Structures are given as C-alpha cells and as structure tokens.
C-alpha cells in the first residue's frame, strides 16, 4: 500500500513561514511540561535515503531547550557494540524520564538492511520483530511516548535526487553504494517495510508514513503529529472524546456492549448497517480522528478508468473461465481462500462478487454478508464471528464487508472506543497472519467511487422501482460522513496491507472496469499460489 | 522450579466439608454478578495425567447455574478441525459475554504434546506460543478473565496412581499408553512446561501451579483463587490497595517515580536497600499479596544440609581449580556469563561470590552490587540499569541482588505498583530470553536460611565489632516482613525459572555447604556449555 500514498502533497513557502514558528513554540512549551511530568519521549526517524532526515530533525530541534533533548545518529553497530545482545545499544540510548530522544535511524535500520540483503532467515526476522515489540512495549508500559516516522518518496524521486546530489562535488560524497542499491531494489525494500510495519505497528508505538517529497509539508506534518500525540498523552484534548452522552467504563469496553445490548432485536433486521443504530450525537467528528496525517491514498485513485462493452465481454469470458479452473485447483490443493470486499455504499461490491461466484462450483464457496452482529456474534469478541466463518481447506469464503468494520464503521460511529479500534490494526494483522501461516490465500478489495457517482447511483436506486430496496435512509446519513470515512479508510489501507495479505484498490466508477480488475487480481493471485492454468 | 513445589499440602476432611459449601455459594453469587456485568470467564485446567481434572471441574460446577457455564473437554483435533488454523476450534469455544467456560485441557494440550514428542521445531514452538499469547491478549483486552491451572504431582505419585488405576478392572481402561509415556519422560515434559509457562505467563492470563497430591487441598485452592481473581476483576477488594497515603496516577507509574524523586540524595547513601526509604505505612500487608496460592517452595528447603570442614576444603580447592580453567574458556569461546545472587539478608551472598571471584582472572569479571538506583538509573526504566551492566562477550557479570528486586523488595515495599510488578515477570523472562538467544550463560541463585539463623547472624554482626557495619536498622525491619518476602520469593522462583535460565536454591544455613553448591552449580553449567575441563 506504500506505493499508493499521495506523495505530491506540498506546503507553500508562505504558509510554511507562517506556521512553523508557532508550532515550534508550541513544542517548546510541551518540552517543559513533559519534563515536569517526567514523561520520556522517543521520536524515531526512518525512511528512504535522500529524504533528509537530518533536516527534519533540525527543524524539530530549532527552538527546543537542548538540555531536554538528545539526538542519536544510528550507524551499523561497532565491533564493541556487537559484544552485547543487539538491543543493548538502544537500551543505553533510551531517554531519562522527562527527556526527549530523537533517533536518526534506529533499531529498525539494521534489521531492515539485513532482511533486504537476505542475511536474516525468516525465523530470525520474526524474532527480531518480536524483540522490537517487546522493547517498545516495555518502554511504553513505563510511561514513554513513542512515535515512528517513515519518510517516504517514490523510486523515481529518489533516483532523481541521487543524480542531483552526485552532480555536484559538494554533495556527491553523501551518496553511498547502498543508496543506489536501495533505489535499484526499491520494490523489495518496500515489501520488507510493509511486513515490518505490520509486525511492529502498535497503538503505543505507531508508524506514521510521511510523504516527504516536499520538505515543508513533511516538516509541518511531523511537528503537528508530534504535538497532537504529546497533547493526547498529557490529557490535553482538543475535541472531547468520548462524547458525553456515552459513558465508558475504565476499560472502555462496556460502552459498545451496552449499546449493542440496548439494541432492540426487532429493529435489528431493519438496519442494513449496525453502526447506524447509534444516536448521531455520539458520532465522532472529523477533527477527532484526524490525529495522524492522512496518507491521501483514496484521493489519488484514478476514477476515469473505463472499459468498453466489447472489451469487457471478451475479458470477462476469459477470466471467468480461468477462475473456474482455479476454483477446482483450490479444492484439489486443499487451500483455503479468503476474499474480502469493502468499499463505499453502492460501489458495486455485490456485482463484483457475483462475477466471481457465477463461475465457480457452488459447493466450493460461501458468501458472508456482514451487517449488524446478532445473537451469539453480538455476545463475543468482534473477531469471533469471522473465526466462525473461516473457509475450510479447499473452499472459498467471500466476505461482503468484514472484520474491517471495526476500523471503519465502528470507529466512525463510535461503536468501538478509541482504544478498541486503535488496537484492532494489530489484532487484525495477527489474525490474518495466522490465516496465512495456515496456508490461506487472502485478497482484500476496496471498491472506490466518487461521492458524485454515489449520489447518481443512489438516485437511480430511488427511481428504479426494483432497486429501491437497496437504498436506506442510513445510506444518506453515511454520505455526510464521507471525509471521516475517507480518513479511516486511508489509515486502514496503510496499516493492514502486507505483502501476503495486500489490499487492492479497485477504481469502481466504471462498473465494468471494476469487475474485470477484481477478477484479474483474484486470478493472478490464485495462479501465483496454485500454478498457472491454461484455457 | 516445578520440582521444588510443596506437593505435600493437604486439607483435612473436616475442614474441607466446612469450607467447601461456603466457597461454592460464593462462586454462585459471583456467577450472577458476572452475567450482569457481561464479563466472560475462561478457566483452563491443564496438568499431569491422573490429577483428576474432571473431579476438580465437578466441584467447581456443583452449585453453579448450568445456564451460565459450559465445560469443554479438549481432545486431539478431529479431521474436520484440522481444516482450519489451529486456534479456530478454540475461538469457537470462547464464552459469550457474562458466560463462564471451563476447559478440561485446552489449546496448550496439543502444543505441549507435539513439543515433547519432538514433532514441533523450535521455530514452530515459538510461533505457537506467540499465537497463544495473541489469542489470550485479544480476549483479555475485550474484558475476559482468564485463569490457567496446572495440576501438579510428582513422578512417583503419578506412577503410583497409574498402577493403582490399572490394578482394578473398573479403572484400568482410564490409563492410556500416553500416560505411561508421560510418566517415563516426566523430566522432559517438565522442562517443556517450564518453558511454555515462561512464554505464556502474563498478568492478564496467569499460570497457577497447583499441588494436586491432595484433592481436597486442590479443590479448595482452585475455588479460592478463582473467587479472589473474580473479586478483583469486579473491583471488590478485601484489602485496600494502593494504600491511601500513596496516591497513584491512572497509569500507576508516577507513584514510584515521585517517591524516588522525593528521596533525599544525601540520605541515599545511608540506606542499604532503597526500598526501605518508603514509609512503612505504605507497605503491603501479607493479605494483599496472597492472591495466588503460595507454591511453598522455600518451606520445603532442607536446611539441615551441612559440610564438614575437611570435606569442604577438599571440594573447594577442586571446584575453584576447575572454575579457573572455565573462566579462561569463557574468554576463549567469547561467551557472556551472568550470575545472579538473591537471598535473605545475611544469607551469605558476599561469601559465595568471593569464592568465585578469588579464583578467576580479575580482568574477566565485574561484580555489581545492586542497591538504591541513583542518578541516571533512577531516571530510567528499571531494566535500563541492568542492560547497562550486561557483560560483554567473554566476560562474567556477577549481580549481588538484581532485576529481581522488582518482584521482591519493590513489590513488598510498594515501590512498584501492582501492575508494574505483575507485568515484570513477563518482562524479565523476555529480558533473559534475549540474553540467552545472544549466547549468554545465565545462573540464578537464591540463598536460603531460616529466620532463626538470620537472627543469630544479625546478633553476631551486632557483637563482633568488625562486622557491625553490615547490619542496619532496615535489616531488622525487613525481618518483620519475612512471610511477605517468602510469598514473593516463591512466586518469583516459580514464574521466572526456565530450562535455559533456571533458579538454583541454595541451602545456606551452613555456609560451607552453600558455597560448595554454588561453585558446583556454576561449574556444571559452564561445563555443559563450554565443554568439560580436566584438572
């Protein structure tokens, strides 16, 4: 999903000059407060070569009292540092209570380098990730604030910057062989980063992927994110949460459950989407969730993509035939398959699913339409109902909406407390990891349309008699929260896309294009795991 | 450490009959409350064959409303269950909110069996343990109470029971080949269990090792432990904690830190043990910490063991000569060594350490005397100062008191909040695991004496002029908390002893015996890892 991030964001010089001093002043004030509260902070900068991490750190430090902050530049370990367990040198660099430590590269550097250069076995890689999670958890349990920035640019941009640096004798020395190696193996490194992030992204030490094409934008966003995070840690909240109407117990979980229990069973079948039964007053505003910078993934989706009728028919026939054969291979090779469909209301999930199901043996698949949990499901952990619905070996489970409801509708509508949906990213990653380790093939689709297209489809549904049932009042209400959903979706795509369980964004403005892309993706993925099929 | 548990505990029939109905009644009342509070409970019974887990479950269930509780008997997975990821069948058995699930064997059964039968690689074993931790954490985060009982008996007792069962035609069918296999490989299984427990023992899903020789004792203890735990979850606390004089912030960590910051630096050098600077009013009473049944390890130590002068001299010379050679091997083979000494005041830690240090090259070891943290150490995570003091490859670090202060003195004296010392067991296990994976050799000693012997030694120190400095007022005060320390030590020994970082209890009533046993243990352990040395 890293390749989908909007890297074109930028800030104008004038805005930058105006906002920067204000943010730096604010951070200075926070530095004093943290010192008094004896809260240690760790700010980690990782990222592609040529993203000028040192510059960003400079901007961060400018106004700070140097007595409260320390910068650690992490290079590969020295000989004497290799005399100790690998995290030893990082433990020594943890800040004192009240101090701030800024890491220019960190404990991630070496692990990532060793992994991409294939000097770590998979088991070692996993163990190192576990070590990191344990390290960060121990610090966070002790009261530390941790923030991990990944400064992100495209392969092209990196290549351009490397060339520009080399063009001048003043800067050519900065470029190393390793930088070139990284640029040539951009894809491989990118995959490793995605896997690393999914394994080490936690509510207490989140990863923030930062578009770093424009330095001004990156600098301001770093400052804003850091300030937001520290404010939250100190209990300063700009927007009140949870809403006062909805009391929470100290663990935060009775809230959702009470609400769900209060739901009238008779009314349950009326609502299409269970989140919508919550009083709208309790919904979270856009401002509350905008704690992390939006990666801008959806905004960049090219919605002009189309497919002509004729081409569509030809491709459809061919892909469906392949899928038919692959369905048999799924059965033969006893592999479970999980297909997840998420997307906007009226984005065409149903149609896309139908193009899959109509071509495979009906005994080999189940479609699960996920709406309000009822009965048993409502009385269990939110993942329980998906564990129950897992496909057995050799079969295909298709989820029309899924466990991702936790970080979409439940987040937006306040069904899940902030703690709950924030921890859900890690829980979902663990869940899918277990599926994959068992041998499952997992594809996840986000069907994307514009708000205008949605409106057009809603109106069509309203006017065409046999489509009316598809449209509810809640759909209209949902539309009003488009921005909040967009932010939540962006974050979800970024935090839960892994090389072995990737998200595919489907440009669904044109239904034909969408259906073909879904089919093509499924076929490609099945072929990669089960072997190519010939028509 | 499992082999050190007091398995002779028993309850008299009369007491049993008196207490049982009362506890069952109490549990019945709790069942109703849990239902109303919608808190799910998972009670897991694992243990040696012939410990009659079904009986224990029967006693637990007797008075419960059957609508609120379900028993799951876990057998090896059926063919259809193997069509899904391995935890699938356990997810399906998780209780609804407010329900109680009792597991007769559980997700641990198969992992343990596969490991002891060597059908799991080390990497797979670790991954399964991670899966379990993730599973239990997800349930606990969702509000569930988890309790894991290990019913424990000795190898002899098990063999006796197997024979007795086989002697009668009515019961012979109960004995399986696997039971005999387990009895024959008692040591191997025991090691696997210790490793498993260290990896899966968490504050939210603790292991409780239960002496199960006497069924009445086991039954009452199960009921008591369960009731205590549920009371705590429901916020019913029999003894108030934290003490009202010591306010805690919501995260519990400002407490310790404030106290430490408040410590007068000038006074710091006066106190031998930093915990003692806390006002005694804030100390925890015996009743508060007695939440888990005491494993009674220390009570069973044979303090009559002695060594004659002559024998002592002969053994000392021989062991020290070996250790001298092994010290050189440590350097040659570039292995780091960690020796931890814990024990009662005046138990003879200093003397034992001296017998080691006087025989090895002074350049190859460092002795760290751990008392009140000062300066930097006081301003960091409690493990920071031990990370700083790790031995480099090829050297030996000897800790006279150690990170275990967290679960001993800091626990007893209230320096660490309950959350903090409870999570410390897992943190310490993670810490030592990282040392061992790096290649370190770890030995941990608890030097044990009787309170009477301690008194004798204290008085000697008081009366012999050149020993007076060794005795402080705090030592006397410490004596008064003997029972609480004993309970904390027992729990520490049980929760942090692993096959690769085991605790050795030293019978230290006789100093000569103690010193020889320490030396012999170190020599044996070094020889196992570095190869035998010849004199």
Boltz contact constraints between the chains, C-beta under 6 A:
constraints:
  - contact:
      token1: [A, 38]
      token2: [B, 257]
      max_distance: 6.0
  - contact:
      token1: [A, 83]
      token2: [B, 392]
      max_distance: 6.0
  - contact:
      token1: [A, 83]
      token2: [B, 393]
      max_distance: 6.0
  - contact:
      token1: [A, 84]
      token2: [B, 390]
      max_distance: 6.0
  - contact:
      token1: [A, 85]
      token2: [B, 434]
      max_distance: 6.0
  - contact:
      token1: [A, 85]
      token2: [B, 438]
      max_distance: 6.0
  - contact:
      token1: [A, 88]
      token2: [B, 387]
      max_distance: 6.0
  - contact:
      token1: [A, 91]
      token2: [B, 387]
      max_distance: 6.0
  - contact:
      token1: [A, 96]
      token2: [B, 379]
      max_distance: 6.0
  - contact:
      token1: [A, 96]
      token2: [B, 380]
      max_distance: 6.0
  - contact:
      token1: [A, 97]
      token2: [B, 379]
      max_distance: 6.0
  - contact:
      token1: [A, 123]
      token2: [B, 123]
      max_distance: 6.0
  - contact:
      token1: [A, 134]
      token2: [B, 430]
      max_distance: 6.0
  - contact:
      token1: [A, 138]
      token2: [B, 427]
      max_distance: 6.0
  - contact:
      token1: [A, 142]
      token2: [B, 381]
      max_distance: 6.0
  - contact:
      token1: [A, 143]
      token2: [B, 253]
      max_distance: 6.0
  - contact:
      token1: [A, 253]
      token2: [B, 143]
      max_distance: 6.0
  - contact:
      token1: [A, 257]
      token2: [B, 38]
      max_distance: 6.0
  - contact:
      token1: [A, 379]
      token2: [B, 96]
      max_distance: 6.0
  - contact:
      token1: [A, 379]
      token2: [B, 97]
      max_distance: 6.0
  - contact:
      token1: [A, 380]
      token2: [B, 96]
      max_distance: 6.0
  - contact:
      token1: [A, 381]
      token2: [B, 142]
      max_distance: 6.0
  - contact:
      token1: [A, 387]
      token2: [B, 88]
      max_distance: 6.0
  - contact:
      token1: [A, 387]
      token2: [B, 91]
      max_distance: 6.0
  - contact:
      token1: [A, 390]
      token2: [B, 84]
      max_distance: 6.0
  - contact:
      token1: [A, 392]
      token2: [B, 83]
      max_distance: 6.0
  - contact:
      token1: [A, 393]
      token2: [B, 83]
      max_distance: 6.0
  - contact:
      token1: [A, 427]
      token2: [B, 138]
      max_distance: 6.0
  - contact:
      token1: [A, 430]
      token2: [B, 134]
      max_distance: 6.0
  - contact:
      token1: [A, 434]
      token2: [B, 85]
      max_distance: 6.0
  - contact:
      token1: [A, 438]
      token2: [B, 85]
      max_distance: 6.0
